[in-house]
Each structure stands twice: as structure tokens, then as C-alpha cells.
Amino acid sequence: MRRFPRVAVLLPTYNGSRFIGAQLDSILAQTVTDLIIVTRDDGSSDSTREVVQDYARRQPDRFHVVVADGRNLGPGGSFSLLMQYVLERRSQLGLEPLRVLLCDQDDVWDSRKVERELEALFKLESRFPGLPALVHSDLSVVAADLTPIAGSFLAYHGLDGNRNDLRNLIFSNTVTGCSALLNESLLRKALPVPEDAMMHDWWLALVAAAFGHIGFLPERLVQYRQHDHNTLGAREYQPRKLFSKTTWQRLWQKNPDPMLFAVARQAETFRARYGKELSRSDRLTLGLASRLRTDSFLLQRVLFRLLRF
């Protein structure tokens, strides 16, 4: 079997005692064994910290527990902190070159997840040396007890994992963070993740698409657990009929879509940070996307449709 270099698994935790043991077991059962789980608790009030500490005591060479400072950062802030943490301590952690897996506390990984994603990442890095690279996979959707809900997370959301170009990613994130593997070049380019980023994984995908490359594996390498306490959760995609009553009602409603406001803020922030390095076409698309911050719902939807096609 091929020998792989050490990889960091970034695992923020928060009130996850119900499921975190199963996730840790699935990480420790990977075919790639040289993994270090870098974890930080975000202020849990249950027994999550004790569960993690018990695993760390039993396998100290597989865990690096970041001492919490009492702050509750939320999922995006927690991942951002851990990414910066391992980047600054990559030598100490034996992570040169640095490659990072993002991990949610309540999922279950296929035993070959790390191996398959590393193989794909190495191919990208071989073809495009020195550039930011991100690999992600499809997932299956399961209930709290792991009963199947949907065979494909992306199809369940009405997404195409191969649509990884910047123009598409500005408006729709196809990269699910808990399935993603990142290289050091991407972290250096993307960090710090700004407050206006909708989520850390969306920001990372934008940077990878703009300055590097994204690889997609259609295999379902993660069981995405759907339960009452998911931060976002999986919702089944329901295509709207063009002339349905609800569509016409939405066209004439007074309130613009807050989701598109957030997309506009993120696009504006991305253009402000990287504009001088982007192509004229990408700057134009981002500039138009930032205009989605309009008080007219109808104008917002028209502009959105024009930009999407």
C-alpha cells in the first residue's frame, strides 16, 4: 500500500457528545493511518470535551487538543481558527507540506475517504504544482440512527459537484466542507476567512476556483447525519414551476431575498481582497453580483437570473 504523508483532521466540537464517538471511530479506522486530529471545543455544556479527552488519552499520538479560551466562535469561526492554528504550527505537528481535512462532529466517514481524496489531491498538485487545490466528494444523507434518507447529498440539494467554476460558485456553493481536503497553498491564499463570508467552506471554494483547481469525487465518502441540531442541515431540492402561483407571488412581494444579500456581501468582499489578481471577466461578475443588494425583489431576481445563465 502507498505510504501517505501525515494529514491534519480539523474537528471543532460543540455539544456533540451524542454522535462524536462514532465520528472519531470512523476517522481512526481510515486506511490512511498517519492522521492527527486537531480539535477544539467551542464551549460545550454536555460531555463532548470528556469524550474527546478520553480518546486523546488512549491514543495521544493521534490527537492534538487545542486549549479553549472560553470563546464561542460558531462553526465558521471555529474552523477558521483551527486552519490558522495548524498553518502556524505545521512544523511542530509534523505537517510539512500541510494538507488539511475538514470534519464535522456528527458524520461518519467511509474507511477509504482520506485515501481516495489524497490520491485525487496528489494528481491535482502534480498537474498544477504550487497552486491552491481542493478536493471534495459527494455524501449520502442519513438519519440520526444512520437510516438512509438520500443516496446523494448533492442531488438531494439539486447541485452538480462538477460545477466548480468561479462564476457558478459565486452564487451557489457546491463544496460541502465536511467532505473537503485542502492543501497549504489554498490555506495561505484564503486565510483569514472574513466575517462577510457566508461559510468557511464557501470562501475556500471561491479561492480555489479563482486561483487554483477543484477536484470532485462522485463517490459518497461521508454519511451526512441529518438530525435536530444540525447547524444547516440537508433539505430536499424542490424545483419551482416557472408559472406557479407561488413564483408570481414571490416576484411581486416587497421584500428582497436575504440570501442574495449575503451572496452580494461575500462577492463584494472577495472582489475587494483579490480584485487586482482577478481577470477582468471575474471582476465584472463579482461587481454585478454585489449589486444584488437591492431593495427591489424583482430587480434582484432578474439580475440573479442574468448572472446565472
N, C-alpha and C positions, 0 to 999 in steps of 0.2 A: 504493500500500500504506500502511496505517495506520502512523504513527510511534509506537513504544512507548518509554516511559522506560527508563532503564538498570536492569538487574536483576542481582543477585548470584547466582552459582552457587557453592554451598559444596561443596568437594571435599576431604575428608580422604583421605589416602593411606597405605597400609601394604603393603609387599611386593606391589605391583600391577603390576610392570613388564611382565608378560605381556600385559595387556589394556588398560592405561591409554591407550595411544596411540589405540586405536580409539574409546574414550570421548571423549577430547579432540577428535578429528576430528569426531565427531558433534555435539559442542557448538558447535564453530567453524563447522559447516555449517548452523546454525539459520537459519530465515527471519528471525527477530529477531536483529539483529547487535549491538545495544548491550548486550553482556553482559560482565561482569567475573568471571573465575574466581578465587575466593578459596580458596586451597589451603594445607594444612599437612600435612607428613609426620609420621607417628606413630612414627618410629624404624625405618624400613625397613632391611633388611640386603641388599636387592638393588639394582637400578639405578633404582628408581622416582624418586628425587629427581633423578637426572641426566636422565631422560626429561622430567619436568615442567620442569626448568630450561632444557632445550633449547627446548621450546615457548615458554616465557616470554621467552627471549632473542629469538626470532624474531618474537613478537607481544607486546611489552611492554605495550601499551595494553589487552590483553585479560586480563592476569594480575596478580594480587596475591599474592605468596608470603609467607605468614606465617612468620617465623623460628621454627624449632622450638627448644624449650628442653630437649630431651632426655627429656621425659616420654613414657611410653606410656600413653595415656588410653583406648584402645579406641574402637570406633566411636561409642558413645553419648557418651562424654566428648569426643571429637574434634568431633562435630557441635555439641555444646553450647558448646564453646569458640569455634568459628567463628561461631555465631549471636550470641553475646555480643560477639565482636570486631567484626562488621560493624554491629551496633546502636550500639556506642560510636563507630564511625568512619564513620558513614553520610555525613556531610558531606564528609569527606576523600576518600571513594571515589565521590562523586557519586551517592549513592543516597538522594535525598530526593524523594518518600517511599520508604521502604525496602521492597523486595519481594525475597524470597529463594527460590531453588530448591535443594533438597537433591539431592545427586548421589553415586552410588556409583561407584567407580573401574573397575568391570569390566562395566558395562552399555553399551548403545548406544541413543541417543535417536533417535526419529523426527524428521525435519527440521522438522516443524511443532509439536513438543511445546511449546516455550516460547510460541509464538504462540497456540495453542489454549488453553493454561492461563491466559495473561494475559487473553485475551478473557473467559473464564469468571470470573476473579477480578474484573475491572472491573465485570461485571454484578452480582456479589455486593456489591461496595463501593458501587455506585450505589444498590442497593436498601437496604443497611444501612450507611450511612456511619458511620465511626468505630469499627465493631465488628471484633473478630478475624475473620479469614477464611482459609480453607484450601481449596485446590483440589487434587484428586488424580485420577489416571486408572487405568485397567486397564493391564496389561502383558502381553506374551507371554513364555513361558518357552522359553529356547533352551539348547542345549548349549554347551560351551566353544568349539566351532567355528561357532556360530550356527545349527546344525541345529535346526529346530523340535522342541520337546517338547510344548508345550501352547499353544493359541491364546489362552487367557485365564488369567492368573495367579490371579485371584480365584476363578474356577470350579475351577481346579486345587486350590485350598485349601478349597473348599466355602464361600466367602464371598460376600456380596452387598454390593457397593460402595455401594449406596443406603441401607444400614442404618447411618446416620451419627449416630443419636441417642445421647445420653449413656448411657442405660440399656444399650444394646447394646454400646457401646464400652468400658464398664467391664469387660466380660468377654471381648470379642473385638475385636482391632484390625483394622479394615478398610482402614486407610490405610497404604499402602506408602511409606515415607519417600522413596525414590528417585524417586517419581512426583509428589512434592508441591511445591506453590508456596504460600508463606506471606506474609501482609502484616505490616507493622510493628506493628499493634495486637496481633496474636497473639504476636509475639515479646516485646513488653513485658509482656503478661499471663502468659506461660508461663515465662519465664526467671527464675531459673535452673532448669534441669531437675534435680530432686532425685535423689539416689543410689538411692532406692527406686523410681524409675520403671523399668518393665520395659525400655523402649527410648525414645529421644528422640521418635520419630515417634508412638508410642502416647500419650505425655504431651501432645504438641502437639494430637493429635486430641481428647483429652479436654477440653482447654481450649477449643478451637474449638467443640466441641459444646455445652459448658456456657455459654459467654459470647458466642458469635458464630454463624458459619454455615460449613458444609462443602459444597462443590460437588464432584460426582463426574462425570467424563467416562468413558463406557464404551469409548472408543477405546483401542487398545493403543498407547500413545505411547512405551513403553520396551521394549527387548528385555532381559529379565532373564536374565543369563547364569548358568546353573547349572554349577558346577564343584567340584572337590575342596576348594577353600579358601574357599568362601562362609562368612560368619560364621553365618548362619542357614540359608539355602538354601530352596528350594521343595520341598515334599513333597506328593505327591498325596493329596487328601482321600479317605478310605475310610469311608463311613458304617457305623456298627455296627448290627447287628440287635439289637432290644431283648432277645430271649431267647436270644441266642447264649451258648455256654459261656463265652467269654472275658468277656462282660459280667457274668455271675453270679460268675465268679472275681474280677473286679475289685470287685464290690460287697462281697465278704466278705474281701478282702485287708486286712491290718492297716495298711499304710502309706497315709497321705493323699497326694493329688496335689501335688507341689511346685509345679507351675504355678499351681494355685489358691492356694497360699500366697503366691506372688509377686503374683497379682492382688489378694489381700486387702491386702497391704502397700501396694501402689500406691493402692488405694481409700482406705485409711486416711490415707495421706499427702496425697492430693488433698482429702479432707474436712477435714483439719487446716489446710491452707493456705487453702482457699476456702470453708469451711463457712458463714461468715456472709453470703456473697454468693449462696449457692445457695438454690433453692426447698426447701421442707420435704420434698417428694417426693424430690428428688435427694439430700438429706442422708440420708433414710431408706434409700434404695437403697444408697448408699455405706456407710452404717453396717452394713447387713446383709451387704454384700459383704466387709467387713473381718472378719466372723465366719467366713469360710471358712478362717481359720487355726485349724482344729480338728484334734485328733489322731484323730478318728473319720472314716475314709474314707467310711463310709455316710452319716453326718450331713453331711459336706462335699458329697457328690454330691446329696443331697436338697435341701439349701439352694441349691446351684447351679441345679438344675432349677427350683425355685420362683422364683428371681430371674430366670431367663432367659425365663420364659413368663408 
